Amino acid sequence: MDRIELEAFVAVAEELHFGRAAARLHRGQPTVSEAVRRLENTLGGRLFHRTSRRVSLTGLGEALLPDAHAALAQLRRFQQRGRALAAGDETGTTLVVGHAEYTGHQLLLRCLPQLRDGFPDVTIVPEPMPTTAQLTALRAGTIGLGVGWATGDITGVRARVLSTERFVALVPAAHPLAGQCELNAVELSTTDLLTWPHQINSGLCDRLLSAFRIGGADLRIIRTADSVHAIAAHVAAGTGIGITVESAVDHQPPGLRVIPLTGPSTTVDQVVLTPAEPSDAATALRDLLLRASAQPAPTDR
């Protein structure tokens, strides 16, 4: 297998659409389809269920997606270290920082310049990566720190809570529920919902499902999108109501209301993840993130 095959697998798994995956990779759709087929032949099993209308991960695909993310992170780390050595840096120290979608990127943006000042010889590589993939990569030593969402499987990895986030609903201003101050699972039970794909943030999905189960309500997710802006666009188009976390909504979307969810399991912890024995740079970044999360965010003047 090669890098193209892994990149094609990850892109299709996150987009759940071969055309969008091809556009994201700046490759032709036949090239992406062929790369996935080659990988499936190498592995001896199907990674995707394909129909004329839908693409979804198989059990094999779900199981291997975190490993694919970790393998690509290792390849990028190899490339960064090779460039550093070729440029004359004998240590070639690199800190790969995984960050999950929907986490508070503003927090990283506040802390990374401070880390760079304190460790000028360390190459810092931010890497978008689902929480499950971060856990795999931390155990394998291919990333040095991760920012993701609390999950039940953190053996061999240290987790510290950065913040506790509420789930919020994005509701069209003209919707009958738009006048509510809070919403619960029962009120959303008969509503078409849009949220993140399970393979991108399984911890968030499982927590949201728990909230609906406890409330005795049905979770009707009719569409997923890989960014809060994409969710907001579908909500504005009248597709349904969006669900995300409060830190992901950095402004009031025009024509939409942001309404907190209330009830059991309607909050989730954002965490900073490190290996059992983090590097000095990873330890410093963890401490910067913890301090910054305890302080109010600066406001523009």
C-alpha positions in Angstrom: 0.0 0.0 0.0 1.1 3.6 -0.5 0.3 7.1 0.7 -2.2 7.8 -2.1 -4.2 4.7 -1.1 -4.3 5.8 2.6 -5.2 9.4 1.7 -8.0 8.2 -0.6 -9.3 5.9 2.2 -9.3 8.7 4.8 -10.9 11.3 2.5 -13.7 9.0 1.4 -14.3 7.9 5.0 -14.7 11.5 6.1 -16.6 12.8 3.1 -18.7 9.6 2.5 -18.7 10.6 -1.1 -16.1 9.7 -3.8 -16.6 13.0 -5.7 -16.1 15.2 -2.7 -13.1 13.1 -1.6 -11.5 13.5 -5.1 -12.1 17.3 -5.0 -10.5 17.5 -1.6 -7.4 15.6 -2.7 -7.2 17.5 -6.1 -7.4 14.2 -7.9 -9.8 12.7 -10.4 -12.6 10.5 -9.0 -11.4 7.4 -11.0 -8.0 7.8 -9.4 -9.5 7.9 -5.9 -11.8 5.0 -6.6 -8.9 2.9 -8.0 -6.7 3.7 -4.9 -9.5 2.5 -2.6 -9.9 -0.7 -4.6 -6.2 -1.4 -4.5 -6.1 -0.9 -0.7 -9.1 -3.2 -0.3 -7.4 -5.9 -2.5 -4.3 -5.6 -0.3 -6.3 -5.9 2.9 -8.6 -8.6 1.6 -11.8 -6.9 2.6 -14.2 -4.1 1.7 -13.7 -0.8 3.4 -17.0 0.8 2.2 -20.5 -0.2 1.5 -21.4 1.4 -1.9 -24.7 2.0 -3.5 -25.9 4.4 -6.2 -27.0 6.9 -3.5 -24.9 6.2 -0.4 -21.4 5.4 0.8 -20.8 4.1 4.3 -17.9 2.5 6.2 -17.9 -1.3 6.8 -16.9 -2.7 10.1 -13.4 -3.2 8.7 -13.3 0.5 7.6 -14.4 1.8 11.0 -11.8 -0.3 12.7 -8.9 0.8 10.4 -9.7 4.5 10.1 -7.8 5.5 13.2 -4.8 3.5 12.1 -4.9 5.1 8.7 -4.8 8.6 10.3 -1.9 7.5 12.5 0.0 6.1 9.5 -0.4 9.4 7.6 0.7 11.4 10.6 3.8 9.2 10.8 4.6 9.8 7.2 4.2 13.6 7.7 6.4 13.4 10.7 9.1 11.5 8.7 8.9 14.2 6.0 9.3 17.0 8.5 12.2 15.3 10.3 13.9 14.6 7.0 13.6 18.2 5.9 15.0 19.4 9.3 18.0 17.0 9.1 18.6 18.0 5.4 18.7 21.6 6.5 21.4 20.9 9.1 19.3 20.5 12.2 20.9 17.4 13.7 18.1 16.9 16.3 15.2 17.4 13.9 12.8 17.7 16.8 9.2 17.8 15.8 6.0 18.0 17.8 2.9 16.9 16.0 -0.2 18.3 17.6 -3.5 16.5 16.7 -6.7 18.5 16.9 -10.2 17.1 16.4 -12.9 18.9 14.4 -15.2 21.1 16.5 -12.5 21.6 19.3 -11.7 25.2 20.3 -9.1 26.1 17.6 -8.9 29.6 19.1 -7.3 28.0 22.2 -4.5 26.5 20.1 -4.0 29.7 18.2 -3.4 31.5 21.5 -0.9 28.9 22.8 1.1 27.9 19.8 3.0 31.2 19.4 4.0 31.0 23.1 5.2 27.4 22.6 7.2 28.5 19.6 8.9 31.3 21.6 9.8 28.8 24.4 11.0 26.0 22.0 12.4 27.8 18.9 14.3 24.6 17.8 11.1 22.5 17.8 9.1 22.2 14.5 5.5 22.3 15.5 3.1 20.5 13.1 -0.7 21.0 13.8 -2.6 18.0 12.3 -6.4 17.7 12.0 -7.3 14.3 13.4 -10.3 12.7 15.0 -10.0 11.8 18.7 -9.9 8.1 18.1 -7.0 8.5 15.6 -5.2 10.7 18.2 -5.4 8.0 20.8 -3.9 5.5 18.3 -1.2 7.9 17.2 -0.3 8.8 20.8 0.1 5.2 21.8 2.3 4.6 18.7 4.3 7.8 19.4 3.5 9.4 16.0 2.0 12.5 17.6 3.1 14.3 20.8 -0.1 15.8 21.9 -3.8 15.9 21.0 -6.8 18.0 21.6 -10.1 16.1 21.3 -13.2 14.9 23.1 -13.6 12.7 26.1 -14.0 9.0 25.2 -14.1 5.8 27.2 -10.9 4.3 25.7 -7.9 6.3 27.0 -5.7 3.5 28.3 -2.0 4.3 27.9 -2.8 8.0 27.4 -3.2 10.9 29.8 -6.2 13.1 29.6 -6.9 16.5 31.2 -10.1 18.4 30.9 -9.9 21.8 29.1 -13.5 22.7 29.1 -17.0 21.2 29.4 -19.1 22.1 26.4 -22.8 22.1 25.9 -24.5 20.8 22.9 -26.4 23.5 21.0 -29.0 23.4 18.3 -28.9 25.6 15.2 -32.5 26.5 14.4 -33.9 28.6 11.5 -35.3 31.8 12.9 -38.7 31.0 11.4 -38.9 27.5 12.9 -41.6 26.8 15.6 -38.8 25.9 18.1 -36.8 29.1 17.5 -38.5 30.9 20.4 -37.3 28.4 23.0 -34.5 29.4 25.5 -33.4 25.7 25.7 -34.3 22.5 24.0 -34.4 18.9 25.2 -34.2 15.5 23.5 -37.9 15.0 23.5 -38.6 18.3 21.7 -36.1 17.3 19.0 -37.3 13.7 18.7 -39.5 14.2 15.7 -37.1 16.6 14.0 -34.7 16.0 11.1 -31.2 16.6 12.6 -27.8 17.4 11.0 -24.6 16.8 12.8 -21.0 15.5 12.5 -20.2 12.0 11.0 -19.6 9.3 13.6 -16.2 8.4 12.1 -15.0 11.9 12.7 -16.1 12.3 16.3 -17.4 9.0 17.6 -17.2 10.3 21.2 -19.5 13.3 20.5 -21.9 11.1 18.6 -22.0 8.5 21.4 -22.6 11.3 24.0 -25.4 12.8 21.9 -27.0 9.4 21.4 -26.9 8.8 25.2 -28.8 12.1 25.8 -31.6 10.9 23.5 -31.7 7.4 25.0 -31.9 8.8 28.5 -34.7 11.0 27.5 -36.6 8.2 25.8 -36.4 10.0 22.5 -35.4 9.1 18.9 -32.3 10.5 17.4 -33.1 11.2 13.7 -29.8 12.2 12.0 -30.7 12.6 8.3 -27.4 14.2 7.2 -23.9 14.7 8.4 -21.3 17.4 7.6 -17.7 17.7 8.5 -17.8 21.3 9.7 -20.1 23.5 11.6 -20.2 26.0 8.7 -21.5 23.2 6.4 -24.1 22.2 9.0 -25.3 25.9 9.3 -25.6 26.1 5.5 -27.9 23.1 5.4 -29.9 24.4 8.3 -30.3 27.8 6.5 -31.4 25.9 3.4 -34.3 24.3 5.4 -32.9 20.7 5.6 -33.4 20.4 9.3 -32.0 21.4 12.7 -28.2 21.3 13.3 -26.5 20.0 16.4 -23.0 21.0 17.4 -21.0 22.1 20.5 -21.0 25.7 21.7 -17.3 26.3 21.2 -17.6 25.5 17.5 -20.0 28.4 17.0 -17.7 31.3 16.9 -20.4 33.8 15.8 -24.2 34.1 15.4 -25.0 32.5 12.0 -27.3 34.9 10.1 -30.9 33.8 10.1 -30.3 31.1 12.7 -30.7 30.9 16.4 -28.3 29.0 18.7 -30.2 27.3 21.4 -28.5 25.2 24.2 -29.7 21.6 24.8 -30.7 20.7 28.4 -30.9 17.4 30.2 -28.6 14.5 31.1 -25.6 13.9 28.8 -26.0 17.2 26.9 -22.5 18.3 27.8 -19.1 16.8 26.7 -15.6 17.3 27.9 -12.9 18.8 25.6 -9.6 17.2 26.7 -5.9 17.6 26.1 -4.2 14.2 25.5 -0.6 13.3 26.0 1.4 10.0 26.0 2.3 8.5 29.4 5.8 10.2 29.1 5.3 13.4 27.1 8.2 15.4 25.7 9.2 18.7 27.3 7.5 20.6 24.4 4.3 18.5 24.7 4.3 19.1 28.5 4.7 22.8 28.0 1.9 23.0 25.4 -0.4 21.0 27.7 0.2 23.4 30.5 -0.3 26.4 28.3 -3.6 25.0 27.1 -4.8 24.3 30.6 -3.9 27.8 31.8 -5.5 29.5 28.7 -8.7 27.4 29.1 -9.1 28.7 32.7 -8.9 32.3 31.5 -11.5 34.4 29.6 -10.8 34.6 25.9 -9.4 38.0 24.8 -11.8 40.2 22.9 -11.1 42.3 19.9 -11.1 46.0 20.4 
